[in-house]
Amino acid sequence: MPTSHELNHPRRLIFRLSSLGDVILSTAALEAVAAKATVVDWVVAREYAPILRGHPAVRRLWEFDRHTGLFGWIRLCRELHAEGYDEIYDLHRTLRTTLARVLFFIWSLSALDSAPRWRSFAKQRWRMYGYFIFKKFWPRALRPRLFVQRFARCMDGTGQERPNLRHLVPLASPMDAEFERSLPPGASYVCVMPASRWAGKRWPVEHYGRLLARFRSLPVIMGTAGDEDSRRLVELLEARGIAHLSAVGKLDFPQTARVLSRSAGYLGSDTGLAHLAEAVGVAAYVLVGPTSGDLGFGPWRPASRALGSELGCRPCSKDGRACFRTKRRFACLTELQPESVLPVLDQHLVERMPQ
């Protein structure tokens, strides 16, 4: 039974199914919703649902199992249409959500009912591809605006709203206590994520080893059990006797959020964990290669940094697949030396070991 408050507000639904980083960035829209003291429902892929469970601005979470395919999507759309939403916000803009829009229109027409108002966020592809083509010569005013800004404005926000996933932090589990016990008393730690789905977005493990040997803060290596680079970094640190803690394959999503929230910061690949770190309140120091901090999905906290080389071919793509080099492939990251990264981290994140 809806409350009187809910009856006075339009029923709103958000579509944003994936991926990890994009779902996290799109939660800026929820801050715009919260500012109006209302709530929304959200459709998300099941594997990313833990991001949104328990969020105070989400009334109902619709979890879509992508293994159910086209017919599963149509069945879900039929259920969603029956809910009678007044406004739908497409923060994804894929073929799947376009099909949903068509189906909603057809079903509303056949029922002689009014279709919900449908709004989509701006992808700004021409800004992105112009930047890929003209590189540093592409005017800064024409480069893509922050995704978080676009997501918030799609929900009638000011554009200043930012992701806030601190609802994940107060939760606790036996694993959290075990992790706390494994830390040296009073030690600060830095979460390090060397892995990425894309080869072009991975900084060499050897570079991480050279960099982390200079840290006083304890490196906590993040990643899933399937992240080869995370496992290789743990092996390298063990072989060199560099103090560290491995969380590889040991944490679920809420636990990862809590470990990040208590850290001195995030250091690593341009992945969803970098966005999660910022969303739970800590600075992210992101090693970027084929991308750039001003492609729209770069770090947004004032203390955060996108760390990259000065190669003239950057940015070339979102994941490095457009790298034209046959030799020195992904040089934008492989040739980014720890010595050029360390001074930025010294100033903002950790202390340098005495020479």
C-alpha positions in Angstrom: 0.0 0.0 0.0 1.7 3.3 -1.1 2.1 6.0 1.5 0.5 9.4 1.0 4.0 10.8 0.3 4.5 8.3 -2.6 1.0 9.0 -4.0 2.0 12.7 -4.3 5.1 11.9 -6.4 5.4 10.2 -9.9 6.4 6.6 -9.9 9.9 6.5 -11.3 12.0 3.7 -12.8 15.7 3.7 -13.7 17.3 1.4 -16.2 21.0 0.8 -15.7 22.0 -2.8 -15.9 25.8 -2.8 -16.1 28.8 -2.6 -15.9 30.3 -2.3 -12.4 31.9 1.1 -12.9 29.0 2.5 -14.9 26.4 1.4 -12.3 28.4 3.0 -9.6 28.8 6.3 -11.5 25.1 6.3 -12.4 24.2 6.3 -8.6 24.8 10.1 -8.8 21.2 10.1 -10.1 20.1 8.7 -6.8 21.6 11.7 -5.0 19.4 13.9 -7.2 16.4 11.8 -6.2 17.3 11.9 -2.5 17.5 15.7 -2.7 13.8 15.7 -3.6 12.9 13.4 -0.7 11.6 10.7 -3.0 12.6 7.3 -4.1 12.8 5.3 -7.4 12.8 1.7 -8.6 15.9 0.4 -10.5 16.5 -2.3 -13.0 20.0 -3.8 -12.8 21.8 -7.0 -13.9 21.8 -9.5 -11.1 25.6 -9.6 -10.7 25.7 -5.9 -10.0 22.7 -5.8 -7.6 24.8 -5.7 -4.5 25.8 -2.2 -5.3 22.2 -1.0 -4.9 20.8 -3.3 -2.2 19.9 -1.3 0.9 20.3 2.1 -0.8 17.9 4.5 0.9 16.8 6.1 -2.4 15.9 2.8 -4.1 12.4 1.6 -3.2 12.5 -1.7 -5.2 15.4 -3.3 -7.0 14.5 -5.3 -10.1 17.3 -7.8 -10.8 17.6 -9.1 -14.4 19.3 -12.4 -15.1 21.0 -11.9 -18.4 21.2 -15.6 -19.0 17.5 -15.6 -19.6 18.1 -13.8 -22.9 15.6 -12.0 -25.0 12.5 -13.8 -23.8 13.5 -13.2 -20.2 13.9 -9.5 -20.9 10.4 -9.3 -22.5 8.9 -11.1 -19.5 10.5 -8.6 -17.2 9.4 -5.7 -19.3 5.8 -7.0 -19.1 6.0 -7.0 -15.3 7.5 -3.5 -15.3 4.8 -2.2 -17.6 2.1 -3.6 -15.3 3.6 -1.5 -12.4 2.3 1.7 -14.1 5.4 3.8 -13.9 4.9 7.5 -14.7 8.5 8.3 -15.6 11.3 6.0 -16.9 14.9 7.1 -17.0 17.2 5.2 -19.4 20.7 5.6 -18.0 22.0 2.8 -20.2 20.8 3.4 -23.8 21.4 0.0 -25.3 19.4 -2.1 -27.7 17.9 -3.8 -24.7 16.5 -0.6 -23.2 15.4 0.6 -26.6 13.4 -2.6 -27.0 11.8 -1.9 -23.6 10.8 1.6 -24.7 9.1 0.2 -27.9 7.3 -2.5 -25.9 6.0 -0.1 -23.3 4.6 2.1 -26.1 2.9 -0.8 -27.9 1.4 -2.2 -24.6 0.2 1.3 -23.6 -1.3 1.8 -27.0 -3.1 -1.5 -27.0 -4.5 -0.8 -23.5 -5.6 2.7 -24.5 -3.4 4.0 -21.7 -0.9 6.8 -21.6 2.7 5.7 -22.0 5.2 6.7 -19.3 7.4 9.7 -19.9 10.8 8.4 -21.1 14.1 10.2 -20.7 17.6 9.2 -21.6 21.0 10.5 -20.5 23.3 12.1 -23.1 26.1 9.7 -24.3 28.0 12.6 -26.1 29.6 10.2 -28.6 30.7 13.0 -30.9 32.6 14.7 -28.1 34.3 11.4 -27.3 35.2 10.4 -30.8 36.4 14.0 -31.6 38.8 13.6 -28.7 40.0 10.2 -29.9 40.7 11.7 -33.4 42.2 15.0 -32.5 43.8 14.1 -29.1 45.2 17.0 -27.2 44.2 19.4 -29.9 40.5 18.7 -29.3 39.3 21.8 -27.3 38.7 21.1 -23.6 35.3 22.7 -23.8 34.2 20.1 -26.4 35.5 17.1 -24.4 32.9 14.8 -22.7 31.3 16.1 -19.5 31.5 13.9 -16.4 29.3 10.9 -16.5 28.2 11.6 -12.9 27.1 15.1 -14.0 25.1 13.8 -16.9 23.4 11.0 -14.8 22.4 13.5 -12.2 21.0 16.0 -14.7 19.0 13.3 -16.3 17.1 13.1 -13.0 16.7 16.9 -12.8 19.6 17.3 -10.5 22.0 20.2 -10.5 24.9 18.2 -11.9 26.9 18.6 -8.7 25.6 15.4 -7.2 28.1 12.6 -6.9 27.9 8.8 -6.1 27.5 7.9 -2.5 27.6 4.2 -1.5 28.3 4.7 2.2 25.2 2.6 2.9 27.5 -0.4 2.3 30.1 0.6 4.9 28.2 0.1 8.3 27.6 -3.5 7.6 29.9 -6.1 9.1 30.8 -9.7 8.8 33.2 -12.3 10.3 35.4 -11.7 7.3 35.7 -8.0 8.3 37.0 -8.9 11.7 39.4 -11.4 10.3 40.8 -8.7 7.9 41.2 -6.2 10.7 43.1 -8.8 12.8 45.5 -9.3 9.9 46.5 -5.6 9.8 49.5 -4.5 11.9 48.3 -2.4 14.9 47.9 1.3 13.8 49.0 0.6 10.2 47.5 2.5 7.3 47.0 0.6 4.1 46.5 1.4 0.4 44.2 -0.8 -1.7 46.1 -1.8 -4.9 44.3 -3.2 -8.0 46.6 -4.3 -10.8 44.1 -6.3 -12.8 41.7 -5.3 -15.6 39.6 -7.1 -18.1 41.5 -5.2 -20.8 45.2 -5.8 -21.6 45.5 -2.2 -22.7 44.5 -1.0 -19.2 47.0 -3.0 -17.2 50.2 -1.4 -15.8 53.0 -4.0 -15.7 53.2 -6.0 -12.5 57.0 -5.3 -12.3 56.2 -1.6 -12.2 53.9 -2.1 -9.2 56.6 -4.1 -7.5 59.2 -1.3 -7.9 56.6 1.3 -6.7 55.3 -0.6 -3.7 58.8 -1.2 -2.5 58.9 2.5 -1.7 55.7 2.6 0.4 55.4 2.9 4.1 51.7 2.3 4.0 50.8 -1.4 3.7 49.7 -2.5 0.2 46.5 -4.6 0.2 46.2 -6.4 -3.1 42.7 -6.5 -4.4 41.1 -8.7 -7.1 39.0 -11.8 -7.7 40.4 -15.3 -7.7 40.5 -15.1 -11.5 42.6 -11.9 -11.7 45.9 -13.2 -12.9 47.7 -9.9 -12.5 46.6 -9.7 -8.9 48.0 -13.2 -8.2 51.2 -12.4 -10.0 51.7 -9.2 -7.9 51.2 -11.1 -4.7 53.8 -13.7 -5.8 56.3 -10.9 -6.8 55.9 -9.1 -3.4 56.4 -12.4 -1.6 59.5 -13.2 -3.6 61.0 -9.8 -2.8 60.0 -9.8 0.8 57.9 -6.6 0.5 55.3 -6.4 3.2 51.7 -6.7 1.9 48.4 -8.2 2.5 46.5 -10.3 -0.1 42.7 -9.9 -0.3 42.7 -11.6 -3.7 39.6 -13.8 -4.0 38.7 -13.3 -0.3 36.1 -10.5 -0.3 32.6 -10.1 -1.6 31.3 -6.8 -2.9 30.1 -5.2 0.4 33.3 -6.4 2.1 35.4 -4.8 -0.7 33.5 -1.6 -0.2 34.2 -1.6 3.5 37.9 -2.4 3.0 38.2 0.5 0.5 36.4 2.9 2.8 38.9 2.4 5.6 42.0 2.7 3.4 44.3 5.6 2.8 43.3 5.4 -0.9 43.1 3.4 -4.1 45.9 2.8 -6.5 45.5 0.8 -9.7 43.8 0.2 -13.0 41.0 2.1 -14.5 38.3 -0.3 -13.2 35.1 -0.3 -11.3 37.0 -0.5 -8.0 38.4 2.9 -8.6 34.8 4.3 -8.9 33.8 2.3 -5.8 36.7 3.8 -3.8 35.5 7.3 -4.6 31.9 6.4 -3.9 32.7 5.2 -0.3 34.8 8.3 0.4 38.4 7.8 -0.4 40.7 9.2 -3.1 41.5 7.1 -6.2 44.9 7.3 -8.0 44.1 5.7 -11.4 46.8 4.6 -13.9 45.3 5.4 -17.3 46.7 4.4 -20.6 44.5 4.5 -23.7 41.9 6.6 -21.8 42.1 10.0 -20.2 40.9 11.6 -17.0 38.7 13.9 -19.0 36.9 11.4 -21.1 33.9 11.7 -18.8 34.6 8.7 -16.5 37.8 9.9 -14.8 38.2 10.5 -11.1 36.0 13.2 -9.6 37.1 13.7 -6.0 39.4 16.7 -5.6 42.2 14.6 -4.1 41.9 11.9 -6.8 44.3 11.8 -9.8 44.4 10.2 -13.2 48.1 9.2 -13.8 49.2 8.7 -17.4 52.1 9.3 -19.8 52.4 12.2 -22.2 52.3 10.2 -25.4 50.7 12.1 -28.2 48.5 9.1 -29.2 46.5 9.3 -26.0 43.6 8.9 -25.7 42.8 6.3 -28.4 39.9 4.3 -27.1 38.0 3.3 -23.9 40.0 0.0 -23.5 43.1 0.0 -25.7 41.8 -2.2 -28.5 42.3 0.7 -30.9 46.1 0.9 -30.2 47.8 1.2 -33.6 51.2 0.1 -32.5 52.6 -3.2 -33.7 55.8 -2.7 -31.6 55.7 -1.2 -28.1 52.0 -2.0 -27.9 50.2 -0.2 -25.1 53.3 2.0 -24.6 51.1 4.5 -22.9 51.1 2.3 -19.8 54.1 0.0 -20.2 56.5 3.0 -20.5 54.9 4.9 -17.6 57.7 4.5 -15.1 57.2 4.2 -11.3 59.6 7.1 -10.8 57.2 9.5 -12.6 54.2 8.2 -10.6 55.8 8.3 -7.1 56.0 12.1 -6.6 52.3 12.5 -7.1 51.5 9.7 -4.6 54.0 11.2 -2.2 52.2 14.5 -2.2 48.7 13.1 -1.9 48.7 9.6 -0.5 51.8 8.0 1.0 55.3 8.9 2.3 58.4 8.1 0.5 60.9 5.7 2.1 64.2 7.4 3.0 67.0 6.8 0.5 
